[in-house]
């Protein structure tokens, strides 16, 4: 599909690479973002927001004109396949699947005619692509979950899901970075803070990287949480 360029307002443009969710399209989104970060445009671009299939580029119109920006981004886009970028990072996220945290893990197991141990084994067997971040600060939208553990959302969302909770909704899995309402089936919790406003790098994850969930015991959870 031909790349499309749209006006996103008086200070932004949107580059759209396709109309579906797949790794190939998302890789183009992330690659363009990384290339822009290393180009001269980094001095006029104020922020970039990647999604499943598009990239919004915010810029300072006092430093570059709209048409000039479009032309420069198009030049970079045409060179994407020839530019070597660093390999994506794999974030190992420890998760305790104990029933104290995995309040819906039996529901997921029963829905899919599996044991709890089988759910854990399947959930921790993959590396999940971080397509984008959103919903709350640092919430990762992940791809690649095994359909064998796919489970519908809760019919009635909970008013509070604890930060660090790992959940399943349909064929997606994700992690709640902060306390918030939510309707995902909660199967565990991580002691790692994906978002911390007092940390230099407030948001731990980045679109284009991968997550690998690693099972830990309750004692290990407590020990890591205290660090």
C-alpha positions in Angstrom: 0.0 0.0 0.0 1.3 3.5 -0.9 2.3 5.6 2.0 -0.2 8.5 2.7 0.6 11.9 4.2 -2.1 13.9 6.0 -2.3 17.2 7.7 -2.7 16.6 11.5 -3.3 20.2 12.5 -1.3 23.4 12.4 1.7 21.7 14.0 1.6 18.1 12.9 1.5 15.7 10.0 0.4 12.0 9.9 2.3 9.4 7.9 0.1 6.3 7.3 1.6 3.1 6.1 -1.5 0.8 5.8 -4.9 0.0 7.0 -4.4 -3.1 9.0 -2.5 -4.4 12.1 0.5 -6.4 11.2 4.2 -6.5 12.2 5.4 -5.4 8.7 3.5 -2.2 8.7 4.3 -1.4 12.3 8.0 -2.0 11.6 7.9 0.8 8.9 6.3 3.1 11.5 9.0 2.5 14.1 11.8 2.6 11.5 10.7 6.0 10.2 10.5 7.3 13.8 14.0 6.1 14.6 15.4 7.4 11.3 13.9 10.9 12.0 15.5 10.8 15.5 18.9 10.4 13.9 18.4 13.0 11.2 18.6 16.8 11.0 14.8 16.8 11.5 15.3 16.0 15.2 15.9 19.8 15.7 12.5 20.8 14.3 10.4 17.8 15.4 9.0 18.3 18.9 7.3 14.9 19.4 6.5 11.7 17.5 3.6 9.4 18.3 3.6 5.9 16.7 0.5 3.8 16.4 -0.2 0.4 14.9 -0.1 1.7 11.3 0.8 5.4 11.4 3.2 8.0 12.8 2.1 11.4 14.0 4.9 14.0 13.7 4.6 17.2 15.7 6.9 20.0 14.7 7.6 23.7 15.2 6.2 25.6 12.2 8.5 28.5 13.0 11.5 26.4 12.2 10.3 24.5 9.1 7.5 25.0 6.6 4.9 22.2 6.1 5.8 21.4 2.5 9.5 21.3 3.3 8.9 18.9 6.2 6.8 16.6 4.0 9.5 16.5 1.4 12.2 15.7 3.9 10.2 12.9 5.6 9.4 11.4 2.1 13.2 11.4 1.4 13.8 9.5 4.6 11.0 7.1 4.0 12.4 6.1 0.6 15.7 5.2 2.2 14.2 3.1 5.0 15.1 -0.3 3.4 18.7 0.7 3.0 19.3 2.1 6.5 20.5 -0.2 9.2 18.9 0.4 12.6 19.8 -1.0 16.0 18.1 -4.3 17.0 14.9 -3.8 19.1 15.3 -4.3 22.9 13.7 -7.3 24.6 12.4 -6.3 28.1 12.1 -9.3 30.5 9.2 -8.5 32.7 8.9 -10.8 35.8 5.3 -11.8 36.6 3.8 -13.5 39.6 0.9 -15.6 38.5 -0.1 -16.5 42.1 -3.9 -16.4 42.7 -3.4 -13.5 45.0 -2.5 -11.4 41.9 -4.0 -13.6 39.0 -7.5 -13.2 40.1 -8.9 -14.3 36.7 -6.3 -16.9 35.8 -8.7 -19.7 36.6 -11.3 -18.1 34.4 -8.9 -18.0 31.5 -7.9 -21.6 32.1 -11.5 -22.8 32.3 -12.5 -20.8 29.2 -9.8 -22.5 27.1 -10.0 -26.0 28.7 -6.5 -25.6 30.1 -4.8 -25.9 33.5 -3.5 -22.8 35.2 0.1 -24.1 34.7 -0.6 -24.5 30.9 -1.9 -20.9 30.8 1.3 -19.7 32.4 3.5 -21.8 30.2 1.8 -20.5 27.0 1.8 -16.8 28.2 5.5 -16.9 29.0 6.6 -18.8 25.9 6.5 -15.8 23.5 8.2 -12.5 22.8 5.5 -9.8 22.3 6.0 -6.9 20.0 5.1 -3.5 21.5 3.0 -2.0 18.7 2.3 1.2 20.5 1.7 2.8 24.0 -1.5 4.5 25.1 -4.7 4.3 27.1 -2.7 5.3 30.3 1.0 6.4 30.5 3.2 3.5 29.3 0.4 1.0 28.6 1.8 -1.4 26.0 -0.4 -2.7 23.2 1.2 -6.1 22.4 1.0 -8.4 19.5 1.6 -12.1 19.1 -0.4 -13.7 21.9 -1.3 -17.3 21.5 -4.9 -17.8 20.6 -5.1 -20.8 22.9 -5.4 -18.4 25.9 -7.6 -15.8 24.2 -10.5 -14.8 26.6 -13.2 -12.2 26.3 -13.1 -9.0 28.4 -15.1 -8.8 31.6 -18.7 -8.0 31.0 -18.6 -5.4 33.8 -15.2 -3.6 34.1 -13.6 -3.2 37.5 -13.3 0.3 38.9 -9.7 -0.3 39.9 -7.0 -2.5 38.5 -3.7 -2.4 40.4 -0.6 -1.1 38.7 1.5 -3.9 37.4 -1.5 -6.2 36.7 -1.0 -8.4 33.6 -4.2 -9.1 31.7 -5.9 -10.7 28.7 -8.7 -9.2 26.6 -9.7 -11.1 23.6 -6.5 -12.1 21.7 -4.4 -9.3 23.3 -2.3 -9.2 26.5 -1.0 -6.2 28.3 0.2 -4.6 31.5 -1.5 -1.8 33.5 1.3 0.7 34.4 -0.8 2.6 36.9 -3.9 2.0 39.0 -6.9 2.5 36.7 -10.3 1.1 35.8 -10.2 -1.9 33.4 -12.1 -4.8 32.0 -9.2 -7.2 31.2 -9.0 -10.7 32.7 -6.1 -10.4 35.2 -3.7 -13.3 35.3 -0.8 -11.9 37.3 1.2 -8.9 38.4 4.7 -7.6 37.9 6.7 -5.7 40.6 8.4 -3.7 37.9 7.1 -0.1 37.5 6.4 0.5 33.8 5.6 4.1 34.6 7.2 6.2 37.4 6.9 10.0 37.3 9.8 10.3 39.7 12.2 8.3 37.5 14.4 10.0 34.8 13.0 7.6 32.2 9.4 7.8 33.3 8.1 5.3 30.7 10.1 2.1 30.8 8.9 0.6 27.5 9.1 1.8 23.9 7.1 1.0 20.8 9.1 -1.3 18.5 10.7 -3.2 21.4 9.6 -6.6 22.7 8.3 -8.0 26.0 9.2 -11.4 27.4 7.2 -12.4 30.5 9.2 -14.4 33.0 7.3 -16.3 35.8 8.4 -15.6 39.4 7.2 -16.8 42.8 5.4 -14.7 45.4 8.6 -14.5 47.5 10.6 -13.3 44.4 7.8 -10.7 43.7 8.1 -9.3 47.3 11.9 -9.2 47.0 11.9 -7.3 43.7 9.2 -4.9 44.9 11.4 -3.9 47.8 14.4 -3.1 45.7 
